Amino acid sequence: METRSLGKLITGFLKYYAEDFPYGSSYISVPQKALLSKQEKGWASDNPDRLSIQCLIDPGILLPSLHSLDLT
Protein backbone atom coordinates (compact mmCIF):
# COMPACT_ATOMS: atom_id res chain seq x y z
CA MET A 1 0.00 0.00 0.00
CA GLU A 2 1.34 3.40 -0.96
CA THR A 3 1.58 5.90 1.86
CA ARG A 4 1.43 9.64 1.43
CA SER A 5 1.43 12.42 3.95
CA LEU A 6 -1.87 13.88 5.05
CA GLY A 7 -0.79 17.22 3.59
CA LYS A 8 -0.32 15.71 0.12
CA LEU A 9 -3.68 13.94 0.30
CA ILE A 10 -5.48 17.14 1.27
CA THR A 11 -3.63 19.12 -1.40
CA GLY A 12 -4.63 16.56 -4.03
CA PHE A 13 -8.26 16.65 -2.87
CA LEU A 14 -8.39 20.45 -3.02
CA LYS A 15 -6.65 20.56 -6.40
CA TYR A 16 -9.17 18.11 -7.86
CA TYR A 17 -12.19 20.14 -6.71
CA ALA A 18 -10.56 23.49 -7.59
CA GLU A 19 -9.21 22.62 -11.04
CA ASP A 20 -10.31 19.24 -12.37
CA PHE A 21 -13.88 18.48 -11.21
CA PRO A 22 -16.38 18.73 -14.11
CA TYR A 23 -18.80 21.16 -12.38
CA GLY A 24 -20.66 21.96 -15.60
CA SER A 25 -21.64 18.39 -16.43
CA SER A 26 -21.52 16.27 -13.26
CA TYR A 27 -22.81 16.03 -9.71
CA ILE A 28 -21.95 13.87 -6.71
CA SER A 29 -24.51 11.27 -5.67
CA VAL A 30 -23.89 10.23 -2.07
CA PRO A 31 -26.51 7.42 -2.08
CA GLN A 32 -25.09 5.91 -5.29
CA LYS A 33 -21.46 6.68 -4.36
CA ALA A 34 -20.86 7.99 -7.87
CA LEU A 35 -20.23 10.97 -10.09
CA LEU A 36 -23.32 11.30 -12.32
CA SER A 37 -24.51 13.45 -15.21
CA LYS A 38 -26.41 16.67 -14.42
CA GLN A 39 -28.10 16.33 -17.82
CA GLU A 40 -29.72 13.01 -16.85
CA LYS A 41 -30.93 14.51 -13.54
CA GLY A 42 -32.31 17.59 -15.26
CA TRP A 43 -29.90 19.92 -13.45
CA ALA A 44 -27.89 21.00 -16.50
CA SER A 45 -29.50 24.46 -16.74
CA ASP A 46 -29.28 25.24 -13.00
CA ASN A 47 -26.04 27.20 -12.46
CA PRO A 48 -23.77 24.90 -14.46
CA ASP A 49 -20.60 25.94 -12.63
CA ARG A 50 -21.93 25.13 -9.16
CA LEU A 51 -21.01 22.02 -7.20
CA SER A 52 -24.11 19.83 -6.86
CA ILE A 53 -24.46 17.03 -4.32
CA GLN A 54 -27.49 14.77 -4.15
CA CYS A 55 -28.91 14.63 -0.63
CA LEU A 56 -28.18 11.50 1.36
CA ILE A 57 -31.61 11.51 3.03
CA ASP A 58 -34.83 12.45 1.25
CA PRO A 59 -36.16 15.47 3.21
CA GLY A 60 -39.71 14.37 2.41
CA ILE A 61 -39.14 11.23 4.43
CA LEU A 62 -37.30 12.89 7.32
CA LEU A 63 -39.43 16.01 7.86
CA PRO A 64 -42.80 14.37 8.59
CA SER A 65 -41.20 12.40 11.41
CA LEU A 66 -39.68 15.59 12.84
CA HIS A 67 -43.12 17.25 12.95
CA SER A 68 -44.42 14.44 15.13
CA LEU A 69 -41.75 14.91 17.80
CA ASP A 70 -42.93 16.39 21.08
CA LEU A 71 -40.07 18.62 22.21
CA THR A 72 -41.84 20.10 25.26
Salt bridges, closest charged atoms under 4 A:
GLU2 OE2 - ARG4 NE 3.52
GLU19 OE1 - LYS15 NZ 3.29
ASP20 OD2 - LYS15 NZ 3.42
